């Protein structure tokens, strides 16, 4: 869905610092969070067989996912001593834009 190369570039994460397995876990978690928070299904291609609430991973949706992944790469816990943060505001705002209230 989102290549690990793009994630590494966005996060500026060197392979010796962050493994492919960890980046894959963060990517999958970001997709699940976006889908559950919005009630939408993220897809690579919106085709005629896609569900009515399918949303293509591009543009601001892609950026929101990358922001979530970068946040988790940079902050391994829920909060730090320096900064108390949860989901980056920009990512939450994008998710709110695409929230579906209908099935």
C-alpha positions in Angstrom: 0.0 0.0 0.0 2.8 2.4 1.0 6.3 1.4 0.1 8.8 1.1 2.8 11.2 3.2 0.7 8.7 6.1 0.8 8.2 5.6 4.6 12.0 5.6 5.1 12.3 8.8 3.0 9.5 10.6 4.9 10.8 9.5 8.3 14.5 9.8 7.4 14.9 6.4 9.0 18.1 4.6 8.3 17.8 0.8 7.8 20.2 0.2 10.7 18.1 2.3 13.0 14.6 1.0 12.1 13.9 -2.5 10.7 11.6 -3.3 7.9 9.5 -5.3 10.3 9.0 -2.4 12.6 8.1 0.0 9.7 5.7 -2.6 8.3 4.0 -2.8 11.7 3.7 1.0 12.0 2.3 1.2 8.4 -0.3 -1.5 9.1 -1.3 0.1 12.4 -1.6 3.5 10.7 -3.9 2.0 8.0 -6.0 0.3 10.7 -6.3 3.4 12.8 -7.3 5.5 9.7 -9.9 2.9 8.7 -11.4 2.5 12.1 -11.5 6.2 12.8 -13.1 7.1 9.5 -15.2 4.0 8.8 -13.6 3.9 5.4 -11.7 1.1 3.6 -8.3 2.2 2.3 -7.4 0.9 -1.1 -4.6 1.3 -3.7 -7.1 1.5 -6.6 -10.7 2.4 -6.6 -12.3 0.1 -9.1 -15.8 -0.9 -10.0 -15.6 -3.8 -7.5 -14.5 -1.6 -4.6 -16.9 -1.1 -1.7 -18.9 2.1 -1.6 -16.8 3.5 1.3 -13.5 2.8 -0.4 -10.9 5.6 -0.2 -7.8 5.7 -2.4 -4.5 6.1 -0.6 -3.2 9.3 -2.3 -2.8 13.0 -1.6 -3.8 14.1 1.9 -4.7 10.5 3.0 -1.2 9.4 2.1 0.3 12.3 4.0 -1.8 11.6 7.1 -0.6 8.0 7.1 3.0 9.1 6.7 2.5 11.6 9.6 1.2 8.8 11.9 4.0 6.5 10.9 6.6 9.2 11.5 5.1 10.0 14.9 5.4 6.4 16.0 9.0 6.1 14.6 10.0 9.3 16.5 8.1 8.6 19.7 8.2 5.0 20.9 5.8 5.6 23.7 2.6 7.4 24.3 4.4 10.5 25.6 7.9 11.8 26.3 9.3 13.8 29.2 9.6 16.8 26.8 6.4 16.7 24.9 3.0 15.1 25.5 1.6 14.1 22.2 -0.9 11.7 20.8 -2.0 11.5 17.2 -0.5 14.4 15.1 -3.1 17.1 14.7 -2.8 17.1 10.9 -3.4 13.4 10.6 -6.5 13.6 12.8 -7.9 16.5 10.8 -7.5 14.5 7.6 -9.2 11.5 9.1 -12.1 13.7 10.3 -12.5 15.0 6.7 -13.0 11.4 5.4 -15.1 10.1 8.2 -18.1 8.1 7.0 -21.3 8.1 8.9 -23.1 5.7 6.6 -22.6 2.0 5.7 
